[in-house]
Amino acid sequence: MLFELSIIPLGNSSHISDEIAEAVKLIESSGCRYKLTPTSTCIEGQWDEIMPLIRRCHEQIRQHSPHVLTTITIEDEDGAENKLAANVQSVERAVGHQLVH
C-alpha cells in the first residue's frame, strides 16, 4: 500500500520545516520506504504499520501547533509492490524518457 501524508501546522509561522523535520525523523526511524516531496511524504507499507506511524507524526506536529490539518491518501492495489518507484516509472514510460526528480 502507498500512503501519501501531508501534515500542516496552522496558526504559526509559514515556515514549517522544523516541525516537518521532526515527523520525517519518525518516518525515517520506522524503517519504512518513503519519499519526501515538496508538499507531502509518500510512505510504503501495510495498514497496521503505517497508520500508527501517521498518528505519531500527527501527534508530533500537534505538540508545536494548536491546530493541525492532516491529509492522507491511500493507494491499495492487490499484489502491487514498490509503488514508490513503479508509479513514477509508469509515467516515465508514457512520457518516453526518465523525468528529472
C-alpha distances in whole Angstrom, upper triangle without the diagonal:
4,7,10,13,16,19,23,26,28,32,32,33,31,30,27,26,28,26,22,23,23,20,19,21,19,15,17,19,16,15,12,11,12,14,16,18,21,20,16,14,10,8,6,5,6,7,11,11,9,11,14,14,14,17,19,18,19,22,23,24,26,28,29,29,31,28,25,22,18,16,12,10,7,6,5,7,9,9,8,8,9,8,10,13,12,12,15,17,17,19,21,22,23,25,26,26,24,23,25,22
4,7,10,13,16,20,23,26,29,30,30,28,27,24,23,25,23,19,20,21,17,16,19,17,14,16,18,15,15,11,10,9,11,13,14,17,16,13,10,7,6,5,7,8,9,13,12,9,11,15,13,12,16,18,16,18,21,21,21,24,26,27,27,28,26,22,20,16,14,10,8,6,5,7,9,12,12,9,9,9,7,7,11,11,10,13,15,15,16,19,20,21,23,25,24,22,21,22,19
4,6,10,13,16,19,22,26,26,27,25,24,21,21,22,20,17,18,18,15,14,17,15,12,15,17,14,15,11,11,9,10,12,13,16,14,10,8,6,5,6,8,9,9,12,11,8,9,12,11,9,13,15,13,14,17,18,18,20,23,23,23,25,22,18,16,12,10,7,6,5,6,9,12,15,16,13,13,12,10,10,13,14,13,15,18,18,19,21,23,23,24,27,26,24,22,22,19
4,7,10,13,17,19,23,23,24,21,21,18,18,20,18,14,16,17,14,13,16,15,12,15,18,16,16,13,12,9,9,10,10,12,10,7,6,4,6,9,11,13,13,15,14,11,11,14,12,10,13,15,13,13,17,17,16,19,22,22,21,23,20,16,14,10,8,6,5,6,8,12,14,18,19,16,15,14,11,10,14,15,13,14,18,18,18,20,22,23,23,26,25,22,20,20,17
4,7,10,13,16,20,20,20,19,18,15,15,17,14,11,14,14,11,11,14,13,11,14,16,15,16,14,13,10,10,10,10,12,9,6,5,6,8,11,13,14,13,16,14,10,10,13,11,8,11,12,9,10,13,14,13,15,18,18,17,19,17,13,11,7,6,5,7,9,12,14,18,21,22,19,19,17,15,13,17,18,16,17,21,21,21,23,26,26,26,29,28,25,23,22,19
4,7,10,13,16,16,17,15,15,12,13,15,12,9,13,13,10,11,15,14,13,16,18,17,19,17,16,13,12,10,10,10,7,5,6,9,11,14,17,18,17,19,17,14,13,15,13,10,12,13,10,9,13,13,11,13,16,16,15,17,14,10,8,6,5,7,9,12,15,18,21,24,25,23,22,20,18,16,19,21,19,19,23,23,22,24,27,27,27,30,29,26,23,23,19
4,7,10,13,13,14,13,13,10,11,13,10,8,11,11,9,11,14,13,13,16,18,18,20,18,18,15,15,12,12,12,9,8,9,12,13,17,19,20,18,20,18,15,14,15,13,9,11,11,8,7,10,10,8,10,13,12,11,13,11,7,6,4,6,9,12,15,18,21,24,27,28,26,25,23,21,19,23,24,22,23,26,27,26,28,31,31,31,34,32,29,27,25,22
4,6,10,10,11,10,11,8,10,12,9,8,12,13,11,13,16,16,16,19,21,21,23,21,21,18,17,14,14,12,10,10,12,15,17,20,22,24,22,23,22,18,17,18,16,13,14,14,11,9,12,12,8,10,12,11,9,11,9,6,5,6,9,12,15,18,21,24,27,30,32,29,28,27,24,22,25,27,25,25,29,29,28,30,33,33,32,35,34,31,28,27,23
4,7,7,9,9,10,7,10,11,8,9,12,12,12,14,17,17,17,20,22,22,25,23,24,21,20,17,17,15,13,13,15,18,20,23,25,26,24,25,24,20,19,19,17,15,14,14,12,9,11,10,7,7,10,8,6,8,6,4,6,9,12,15,18,21,24,27,31,34,35,32,32,30,28,26,29,31,29,28,32,33,32,33,37,36,36,39,37,34,31,30,26
4,6,8,8,11,9,13,14,11,12,16,16,15,18,20,20,21,24,25,26,28,27,27,24,23,20,19,17,15,16,18,21,23,26,28,29,27,28,27,24,22,22,21,18,17,18,15,13,14,14,10,10,12,10,7,7,5,6,7,11,13,17,20,23,27,29,33,36,38,35,34,33,30,28,31,33,31,31,35,35,34,35,39,38,37,40,39,36,33,32,29
4,7,9,11,11,15,15,13,15,18,18,18,21,23,23,24,27,28,29,31,30,31,27,26,23,23,20,18,19,21,25,26,30,32,33,31,31,30,27,25,25,24,21,20,20,18,15,16,16,12,11,13,10,7,7,7,9,11,14,17,21,24,27,30,33,37,40,41,39,38,36,34,32,35,37,34,34,38,39,37,39,42,41,40,43,42,39,36,34,31
4,7,8,8,12,12,11,13,16,16,17,19,21,21,23,25,26,27,30,29,30,27,25,22,21,19,17,19,21,24,26,30,31,33,31,32,30,27,26,25,24,21,21,20,18,16,16,15,11,12,12,9,7,9,9,10,13,15,18,22,25,28,31,34,37,40,42,39,38,36,34,31,34,37,34,34,37,38,37,38,42,41,40,43,41,38,35,33,30
4,5,7,10,11,11,13,15,16,17,19,21,22,23,25,27,28,30,29,29,26,25,21,20,17,16,18,20,24,26,30,32,34,32,33,31,28,27,27,25,23,23,22,19,18,18,17,13,14,15,11,10,12,12,13,15,17,20,23,25,29,32,35,38,41,42,39,38,36,34,31,33,36,34,33,36,38,36,37,40,40,38,41,39,37,33,31,28
4,6,9,11,11,12,15,16,17,18,20,22,22,24,26,27,29,28,28,24,22,19,17,14,13,16,18,22,24,28,30,32,31,32,31,27,27,27,25,22,23,22,19,18,19,18,14,15,17,13,12,14,13,13,14,16,18,21,23,27,29,33,36,39,40,37,36,33,31,28,31,33,31,30,33,34,32,33,37,36,35,38,36,33,30,28,25
4,6,8,9,10,12,14,15,16,18,20,20,21,24,25,27,26,26,22,20,17,16,13,13,15,17,21,23,27,29,31,31,32,29,26,26,26,23,21,22,21,18,17,19,16,13,15,16,13,13,16,15,14,15,17,19,21,24,27,29,32,35,38,39,36,35,32,30,27,29,32,30,29,32,34,32,32,36,36,34,37,35,32,28,26,23
4,6,5,6,9,10,11,12,14,16,17,18,20,22,24,23,23,20,18,14,14,12,11,12,14,18,20,24,26,28,27,28,26,23,23,22,20,18,18,17,14,14,15,13,10,12,13,10,10,14,13,12,13,14,16,18,21,24,26,30,32,36,36,33,32,29,28,25,27,30,28,27,30,32,30,31,35,35,34,36,34,31,28,26,22
4,6,5,6,9,10,10,12,14,15,16,18,20,21,21,21,17,16,12,13,11,11,12,13,17,19,22,25,27,27,28,25,22,22,22,19,18,19,17,14,15,16,13,11,14,15,12,13,17,16,14,15,16,17,19,21,24,26,29,32,35,35,32,30,27,26,23,25,28,27,25,29,31,29,30,33,34,32,35,32,29,26,23,20
4,6,5,7,9,10,11,13,15,15,17,19,21,21,21,19,18,14,15,14,14,15,15,19,20,23,25,27,27,27,25,22,22,22,18,17,18,16,13,14,15,11,10,13,12,10,12,16,16,15,16,17,19,21,23,25,28,31,33,36,36,34,32,29,28,25,27,30,29,28,31,33,32,33,36,37,36,38,35,32,29,26,23
4,5,5,7,9,10,11,13,15,16,18,20,20,20,18,17,14,15,14,14,13,14,17,18,22,23,25,24,25,22,19,19,19,16,14,15,13,10,10,11,8,6,9,9,7,9,13,13,11,13,13,16,18,21,23,26,28,31,34,35,32,30,28,27,24,27,30,28,28,31,33,32,33,36,37,36,38,36,33,30,27,24
4,5,5,6,9,10,11,12,14,16,18,17,17,14,13,10,12,11,10,10,10,14,15,18,20,22,22,23,20,17,17,17,14,12,14,12,9,10,12,9,7,11,12,11,12,15,14,12,13,12,14,15,18,20,22,25,28,31,31,28,27,24,23,20,23,26,24,24,27,29,28,29,32,33,32,34,32,29,26,24,20
4,5,5,6,9,10,10,12,14,16,16,16,14,13,10,13,12,13,12,11,14,15,19,20,23,23,23,20,18,19,18,15,14,16,13,10,12,13,10,10,13,13,12,14,18,18,15,16,15,17,18,20,22,24,27,29,32,32,29,27,24,23,20,23,26,25,24,27,29,29,29,33,34,33,35,32,29,26,24,20
4,5,5,7,9,10,11,13,15,16,17,15,15,13,15,16,15,14,13,16,16,19,20,22,22,22,19,17,17,16,13,12,13,10,8,10,11,7,8,11,11,10,13,16,17,14,16,15,17,18,21,22,25,27,30,32,32,30,27,25,25,22,25,28,27,27,30,32,31,32,35,36,36,37,35,32,29,27,23
4,5,5,6,9,10,11,13,13,14,12,13,11,14,14,14,11,10,13,12,16,17,19,18,18,15,13,14,13,9,9,10,8,5,8,9,6,7,10,11,12,13,16,16,13,14,12,14,14,17,18,21,23,26,29,29,26,24,22,22,19,22,25,24,24,27,29,29,30,33,34,33,35,33,30,28,26,22
4,5,5,6,8,10,11,11,12,9,10,8,11,13,13,10,8,11,10,14,15,18,18,19,16,13,15,14,11,10,13,11,8,11,13,10,11,14,15,15,17,20,19,16,16,14,15,15,17,18,20,22,25,27,27,24,22,20,19,16,19,22,22,21,24,26,26,27,30,31,31,32,30,27,25,23,19
4,5,5,6,9,10,11,13,11,12,11,15,16,16,14,12,14,13,16,17,19,20,19,16,14,16,15,11,12,14,11,9,13,13,10,12,15,15,15,18,21,21,18,19,17,19,18,20,21,23,25,27,29,29,26,24,21,21,19,21,24,24,24,27,29,29,30,33,34,34,35,33,29,27,25,22
4,5,5,6,9,10,12,11,13,13,16,18,17,15,12,13,12,14,15,16,17,16,13,11,13,11,8,9,11,8,7,11,11,9,11,14,14,15,18,20,20,17,18,16,17,17,19,19,21,23,25,27,27,25,23,21,21,19,22,24,24,25,27,29,30,30,33,35,35,36,34,31,29,27,24
4,6,5,7,7,9,8,10,10,14,16,16,12,9,10,8,11,11,14,14,14,11,9,11,11,7,8,11,9,8,11,13,11,13,16,17,18,19,22,21,18,18,15,16,15,16,16,18,20,22,24,24,21,19,17,17,15,18,21,21,21,24,25,26,27,30,31,31,33,31,27,26,24,21
4,5,6,7,8,8,10,10,14,17,17,14,11,12,10,12,13,16,17,17,13,12,15,14,10,12,15,13,11,15,16,14,16,19,19,20,22,25,24,21,21,19,19,18,19,19,20,22,24,26,25,22,19,17,18,15,17,21,21,21,23,26,26,27,29,31,31,32,30,26,25,23,20
4,5,8,10,11,14,14,18,20,20,18,14,15,12,14,14,16,17,17,13,13,15,13,10,13,15,12,12,15,16,14,16,19,19,20,23,25,25,22,23,20,21,20,22,21,23,23,26,27,26,24,21,19,20,18,20,23,24,24,26,29,30,30,33,34,35,36,33,30,29,27,24
4,5,9,10,13,15,18,21,21,17,14,14,10,11,11,13,14,13,9,9,12,11,8,11,13,11,11,15,16,14,17,19,20,21,23,26,25,22,22,19,20,18,19,18,20,20,22,24,23,21,18,17,18,16,19,22,22,23,25,27,28,29,31,33,34,35,33,30,29,28,24
4,7,9,12,14,18,21,21,18,14,13,10,10,10,13,15,14,11,11,14,14,11,14,16,14,14,18,19,18,20,23,23,25,26,29,28,25,25,22,22,19,20,19,20,20,22,23,21,19,16,15,16,15,17,19,21,21,23,25,27,27,29,31,32,33,31,27,27,26,22
4,6,10,12,16,19,19,16,12,10,7,6,7,10,12,12,9,8,12,12,10,12,15,14,14,17,19,18,19,22,23,24,26,28,27,24,23,19,19,16,17,15,16,16,18,19,18,16,13,12,13,11,14,16,17,18,20,22,23,24,26,28,29,30,28,25,24,24,20
4,7,10,13,17,17,14,11,8,6,5,7,11,14,15,12,11,14,15,12,14,17,17,15,18,21,20,21,24,25,26,27,30,28,24,23,20,19,16,16,15,15,16,17,18,17,14,11,9,10,8,10,13,14,15,17,19,20,21,23,25,25,26,24,21,21,20,17
4,7,10,13,14,11,7,5,4,6,9,13,15,16,13,11,14,15,12,12,16,16,14,16,19,18,18,21,23,23,24,27,25,22,20,17,16,14,14,14,14,16,17,20,19,16,13,10,10,7,10,13,13,14,16,18,19,19,22,24,24,25,23,20,19,18,15
4,6,10,11,9,6,5,7,9,12,16,17,19,17,14,17,18,15,14,18,18,15,17,20,19,19,22,24,23,24,27,25,21,20,17,16,15,14,15,15,17,19,21,21,17,15,12,11,7,10,13,12,12,14,17,17,17,20,22,21,23,21,17,16,15,11
4,7,8,6,4,6,9,12,15,18,19,21,18,15,17,19,15,14,17,17,14,16,19,17,16,20,21,21,21,24,22,19,18,15,15,14,15,16,17,19,21,24,24,21,19,15,14,11,13,16,15,14,17,19,18,19,22,23,23,24,22,19,17,15,11
4,5,5,6,8,11,14,17,20,21,23,21,18,19,21,18,16,19,19,16,17,21,19,18,21,23,22,22,25,22,19,17,15,14,14,14,16,17,20,22,25,25,21,20,17,15,12,13,16,14,13,16,18,17,17,21,21,20,23,21,18,15,13,10
4,6,8,11,14,17,21,24,24,26,24,20,22,23,20,18,21,21,17,18,21,19,17,20,22,21,20,23,21,18,16,15,15,15,16,18,19,23,25,28,28,25,24,21,19,15,17,19,17,16,19,21,19,20,23,23,22,24,22,19,16,14,11
4,7,10,13,17,20,22,22,24,22,19,19,21,18,16,18,19,15,15,19,18,15,18,20,19,18,21,18,15,13,12,11,12,13,16,17,21,23,27,28,24,23,21,18,16,18,20,17,17,20,21,19,21,24,24,23,26,24,22,18,17,14
4,7,10,13,16,19,18,21,19,15,16,18,15,12,15,16,12,13,17,16,14,17,19,18,18,20,18,14,12,10,9,9,10,13,15,18,20,24,25,21,20,18,16,13,16,18,16,15,19,20,19,21,24,24,23,26,25,22,19,18,15
4,6,10,13,16,16,18,16,12,14,15,12,11,14,14,11,13,16,15,14,17,19,19,19,22,20,16,14,12,11,10,10,12,13,16,19,22,22,19,18,15,13,11,14,16,15,15,18,19,19,20,23,24,24,26,24,21,19,18,14
4,7,10,13,14,16,14,11,13,15,12,11,15,15,13,15,18,18,17,20,22,22,22,25,22,19,17,13,12,10,9,10,10,13,15,18,18,15,14,12,10,7,11,13,12,12,15,17,17,18,21,22,22,24,23,20,18,18,14
4,7,10,11,13,11,8,10,12,10,9,13,14,12,14,17,17,17,20,22,23,23,25,23,20,18,14,13,11,10,10,11,12,15,17,17,14,12,10,9,8,11,13,13,14,17,18,19,20,23,24,25,26,25,22,21,20,17
4,7,10,12,10,8,11,13,11,12,15,16,15,17,20,20,21,23,25,26,27,29,27,23,21,18,16,13,12,10,10,10,12,14,13,11,9,8,7,7,10,12,12,14,16,17,18,20,22,23,24,26,25,22,21,21,18
4,7,9,7,6,10,12,11,12,15,16,15,18,20,20,22,24,26,27,28,29,28,24,22,19,17,14,13,11,11,10,12,13,12,11,9,9,10,10,13,14,15,17,19,20,22,23,25,26,28,29,28,25,25,25,22
4,6,6,6,8,11,11,12,14,16,16,18,20,21,23,24,26,28,28,30,28,24,23,19,18,14,14,11,11,9,11,12,12,12,11,12,12,14,17,17,17,20,22,22,24,26,27,28,30,32,31,28,28,29,26
4,6,5,6,9,10,10,12,14,15,16,18,20,21,22,24,26,27,27,26,22,21,17,16,12,12,9,11,10,12,13,14,14,14,15,15,16,19,19,19,22,24,24,26,28,29,30,32,34,33,31,30,30,27
4,6,6,7,9,11,12,13,15,16,17,19,21,22,24,26,27,27,26,23,22,18,18,15,15,13,15,13,16,16,17,17,16,18,18,19,22,22,22,25,27,27,29,31,32,33,35,37,36,34,33,33,30
4,6,6,7,9,11,11,13,15,16,17,19,20,22,24,25,27,25,22,21,18,17,15,16,13,15,14,17,18,18,17,16,16,16,17,20,21,21,24,26,26,28,30,31,33,34,36,34,32,31,31,27
4,6,5,6,9,10,10,12,14,15,17,18,20,22,23,24,22,19,18,14,14,11,12,11,13,13,16,17,18,16,15,15,15,15,18,19,19,21,24,24,25,27,29,30,31,33,32,29,28,28,25
4,5,5,6,9,10,11,12,14,16,16,19,21,21,22,20,17,16,12,12,10,12,10,13,13,17,19,20,19,18,18,17,17,21,22,21,24,26,27,27,30,32,32,33,36,35,32,30,30,27
4,5,5,6,9,10,10,12,14,15,17,19,20,21,20,17,17,14,15,13,15,14,17,17,20,22,22,22,21,21,20,20,24,25,24,26,29,30,31,33,35,35,36,38,37,34,33,33,29
4,5,5,6,9,10,10,13,14,16,18,19,20,19,16,16,13,14,12,14,14,17,17,20,22,22,21,20,19,19,18,21,23,23,24,27,28,29,30,32,33,34,36,35,32,30,29,26
4,5,5,6,9,10,11,12,14,16,17,18,16,13,12,9,10,9,11,12,15,16,20,22,23,21,20,19,18,17,21,23,22,23,26,27,27,29,31,32,33,35,34,31,29,28,25
4,5,5,6,9,10,10,12,15,15,16,15,12,12,10,11,11,14,15,18,19,23,25,26,24,23,23,22,21,25,26,25,27,30,30,31,33,35,36,36,39,37,35,33,32,28
4,5,5,6,9,10,11,13,14,16,16,13,14,12,14,14,17,17,20,21,25,27,27,26,24,24,23,22,25,27,26,28,31,32,32,34,36,37,37,40,38,35,33,32,28
4,5,5,6,9,10,12,13,15,14,11,12,10,12,12,15,16,19,21,24,27,27,25,24,22,22,20,23,25,24,25,28,30,30,31,34,35,35,37,35,32,30,29,25
4,5,5,6,9,10,10,12,11,8,9,7,10,11,15,16,20,22,25,28,29,27,26,25,23,22,25,27,26,27,30,31,31,33,35,36,36,38,37,34,31,30,27
4,5,5,6,9,10,11,11,9,11,10,14,15,18,20,23,25,28,30,31,30,29,28,26,25,28,30,29,30,33,34,34,36,39,39,39,42,40,37,35,34,30
4,5,5,7,9,12,12,10,13,12,15,16,19,21,24,26,29,32,32,30,29,27,26,24,28,30,29,30,33,34,34,35,38,39,39,41,39,36,34,32,28
4,5,6,7,9,9,7,10,10,13,15,18,21,24,26,29,32,33,31,29,28,26,24,28,30,28,29,32,33,33,34,37,38,37,40,38,35,32,31,27
4,5,5,6,7,6,9,10,14,16,20,22,25,27,31,34,35,33,32,30,29,27,31,33,31,32,35,36,35,37,40,40,40,43,41,38,35,34,30
4,6,8,10,10,13,14,18,19,23,25,29,30,34,36,37,35,34,32,31,29,33,35,34,34,37,39,38,40,43,43,43,45,43,40,38,36,32
4,7,9,9,13,14,18,20,24,26,29,32,35,38,39,36,35,33,32,30,33,35,34,34,37,38,37,39,42,42,42,44,42,39,36,34,31
4,5,7,10,12,16,19,22,25,29,31,34,37,39,36,35,34,32,30,33,35,33,33,37,38,37,39,42,42,41,44,42,39,36,35,31
4,7,10,13,17,20,23,26,30,32,36,38,40,38,37,36,34,32,35,37,35,36,39,40,39,41,44,44,43,46,45,42,39,37,34
4,7,10,13,17,20,23,27,29,33,36,37,35,35,34,31,30,33,35,33,33,37,37,36,38,41,41,40,43,42,40,36,35,32
4,6,10,13,17,20,23,26,29,32,34,32,31,30,28,26,29,31,29,29,33,34,32,35,38,37,37,40,39,36,33,32,29
4,7,10,13,17,20,23,26,29,31,29,29,28,25,24,27,29,26,27,30,31,29,32,35,34,34,37,36,34,31,30,27
4,7,10,13,17,19,23,26,28,25,25,24,22,21,24,25,23,24,28,28,27,29,32,32,32,35,34,31,29,28,25
4,7,10,14,16,20,23,25,23,23,22,19,18,22,23,20,21,25,25,24,27,29,29,29,32,31,29,26,26,23
4,6,10,13,16,19,21,19,19,19,16,16,19,20,18,19,23,22,22,25,27,27,28,30,30,28,25,25,22
4,7,10,13,16,18,16,17,17,14,14,17,17,15,17,20,19,19,22,24,23,25,27,27,25,23,24,21
4,6,10,13,15,13,14,14,11,12,16,15,13,16,19,18,19,22,23,23,25,27,27,25,24,25,22
4,6,10,12,10,11,12,9,11,14,12,11,14,16,15,16,19,20,20,22,25,25,23,22,23,21
4,7,9,8,10,12,10,13,15,14,13,16,18,17,18,21,22,22,24,26,27,25,25,26,24
4,6,6,9,11,9,13,14,12,12,16,16,15,17,20,20,20,23,25,25,24,24,26,24
4,6,9,12,12,15,17,14,14,18,19,17,20,22,22,22,25,27,27,26,27,29,27
4,7,10,11,14,15,13,14,18,17,16,20,22,21,22,25,26,26,25,26,28,26
4,7,7,11,11,9,10,14,14,13,16,18,18,19,22,23,23,22,22,24,22
4,5,9,9,8,10,13,13,13,16,18,18,20,22,23,22,20,21,23,21
4,5,6,6,9,10,11,12,15,15,16,18,20,21,20,17,18,19,17
4,5,5,6,8,9,10,12,14,15,16,18,19,19,17,16,18,16
4,6,6,7,9,11,12,13,15,17,18,19,18,15,14,15,13
4,6,5,6,9,10,11,12,14,15,16,15,12,12,13,11
4,5,5,6,9,10,10,12,14,15,14,13,13,15,14
4,6,5,7,9,10,11,13,14,14,13,12,15,13
4,5,5,6,9,10,11,12,11,9,9,11,10
4,5,5,6,9,10,10,9,8,9,12,11
4,5,5,6,9,10,11,10,11,14,14
4,5,5,6,8,9,9,9,12,12
4,5,5,6,5,5,6,10,11
4,5,5,6,8,10,13,15
4,5,8,10,11,15,16
4,6,8,8,12,14
4,7,9,13,15
4,6,10,12
4,7,9
4,6
4
